Amino acid sequence: ACLKTIVRRALINRQIDRNPVEGLRMFRETSRNRTLTSEEFQRLLDHCSPHYQPVVQLAYDTGMRRGEITGLKWDQVDLKEGTITLKSEDTKTQEEREIPLDEGLKDLFRRVPKVLGSPYVFNFRGHGLKDPKTAFLRACQRAKITDFRFHDLRHCAVTNFRKAGVSDSTIMSISGHKTYAVFRKYDRIDREDRLDALAKVRRFKDSKDSYRTQEPKTEVSQVVG
């Protein structure tokens, strides 16, 4: 996927005139299947540095990509309307996207201090955040959370949206997934989902059985001729 993206952008920017990997058989990608429980996420958040906590919270709640968050500027955030506007040049898919903000996320932005001379929302020591991989890795280590990457927060967001009953099309408009096939890789079906499915079937069966037992019996009158 990474190689395809690099080649596609090179073609768009006219840095190359043809696709050099066209026709090559790619290795099959192994989808990650790691999300955090509510307890794990809270533990991770507690072990993040104060300036880094809102970055992790925003990724977990909205599914925004790391670069979209670290490159976020104040003029893209509208607390009155409750939106973040990502321009086409800000997104991986090169398409503009609007991210909704609830009251919790609005409060998050209100608590983020503005740095004089910096257009960026998230800063460290007076400068915009660079790639926060090291800070994230250290937070995971302190929280004793294994096999988890920053990008997995995007999986968490998509899965939580789906569990909350949000439609797939709405989730995709927030997360920025262009195809349903890619989107499905981010929606993790876990043990809780499977148990819930069984419980729903059980309730459905019970309701049908209950309906049958309560069905009124039709009395047949014998007509004597």
Phi, psi and omega in degrees: 000320180296315180297319179299318180296317180297314181295318180299317180292325178295322177293316180298320181274005177059033175276338173225156183256355176208163180275109184288345182253008180297131180093345178284142179276120182275151174294146179288128181281142177263117182286138175282150185224046186241119172231169181256145169285167179300322181292319179295318181296317179297322178295318178297315181298320181296335183259005175276150174297148183307320182287343184261343181303314180295333177295313180293319180297317181296319179294319181293323184277328188245340184078014178295147179286159183303313181294328178293328181278311182293334179267005184292134180247156183299330181286356176265350184255123179240098183288334179292314180276342181074048182217154165245131179251118176259123179282165184302324181285351180269347189249155179295324182275356180060036175232139179296146183214146178246129180253127180281149177237125174270183183297325179297317180285328175298317178297323178301313181292326179295332181275346180283121181288138177276138181259124181301126178090353180250127179280349186277148179288313185255122184229162174218120181056042174085001181232155177299148181295137172266195182301115187270026183302316183296315180298321181291318180299317179295320179296319178296319180295317180294326181275358181059043177251122184251160176051051180218131181244163180302320182296338179292342175297331177292321175298318180300314183297312181298316180296319179294321176301313182295318179297331180280355177094012179286139182294152181301317182297322179291318178300316181296327179291332178276315184283336179087016176286131183271329182240149180292328181298317178289319180304318183298333179292337182268347182264103185271125174267116185248185183300321180300319178297317182293320177294321179295323178298317180295320180296321179295319178295319179298316179296323179296314180296317180298321181293325178292318179295320180296321180295320181296319182290336182265359181295127180294139179276136181272122180276133181257117180275133179272122181265121179266119182265000000 
